Amino acid sequence: MKLVYTEQSLKGLEEALEFIAPKVSYQKLIEIRDKILDTADSLILQPLKGQKEPFLEHLELDHRRLIEGHYKIIYRVIDEYIYITDVFDSRQDPDKMKA
C-alpha cells in the first residue's frame, strides 16, 4: 500500500496547526503534527482499520476516518493507494466537512 496526501489534506493539516500555534509551544506543535502523521502512516499496515465517516456518506465514496487527539484523518482506499483526503479539527462544525 502507498500513502498519498491530497492538496486538501495538507491544507487542512496546515490550518489546524496554524489555529493552535498561538496556544502551544513550538515543541508541542511539532509533537501534535508528528502524531497525526504517524497515525496516518499506520494505515499502510491496516488500511481498513478506520471507521466509515458518516458525515461523508452522501458522497458514496467510502470515506473512512482515524482519530488522533482532536483531529480526524479522513481517507479513502483505492486499489493499492490510501488517499488522505483531509485532516479535520473535530472541534469544528462537522458540516464544514461536507463542502
N, C-alpha and C positions, 0 to 999 in steps of 0.2 A: 504494500500500500504506500502511496505517496500523499503527503500533506501539502495542500495548496491554499494559500491565504489570498482571498479576493481583495480587490482595492477597498471595497466597503468594510471588510473586516479589519483591515489595517487602519482605516479612518476611524472606525468605532473604538478600536483599542486606543488610538491616539487621543480621541475626545474624552474617553473615560479617564485616562491618565492625566490629561490637562485639567479636568474637573477636580481631581483630588490633589493635584500637585501643591496648591497653596496650603493644604491642610495636613500634609505629612512631610517627613524628611525625605531628602533625595534617596537615601538608602532604602527607606520603606517603599517608596515609589518603584524602585528597581525590583525590590522583592515581590511586590504585587504583580508587576509586569511578568517577571520570571515564572511566578506560579501559574498565571494564565497561560503562558506559552508552554510550560511543562505539562499542564493538564491537556492542552490541545495535542501535544506530542504523544500523549498516552493513547490516543486514538489509533495510532499506527498498529498497535498490537491488538486492540479490541475496538474496531471501528463502529460496531453497533451497540456499544455499551450505554450510550446516551439515550434518554427518553425522547419520545416524539414531542415536538414543540407544538402545543395546542394553539398558540396564537398565530401560527403559520399554516395550519391545516387547510385553510381555504385555498392555498396555492397548489395543493395536491402534489408537492414535490418531495415529500418525505423528509422534511427538515427535522433534525434532532438537536438536542442540547446537552451540554455538560455545564454543571455549576461549579464555579470556583469563587468562593467568597461571595461578593455582591454581583458577580458577573456571570452572564450566560454566554457560553461559547456556542454559537449556532452553526450547524454544519450539515452537509449532505454527503452521502456516499454514492459515487457513480463509478462503476467498474472498479478499477484499481486506485481510484483517486478519492481522497477525502477533502472536500472543499469547505474550508472555514469561511462562512458567508457573512458572519457578523460577530462582534463582541459587544454585548449589550449590558449596560449597567441596570440591574434588575430593580433599582430604586426609581427608575423612570416609569412613566406611563407605558404599559405594555402595548397600547395601541400604536405607539411610535414604531414598533417592530413591523407592523402590518404594511407600512408605507413602502 
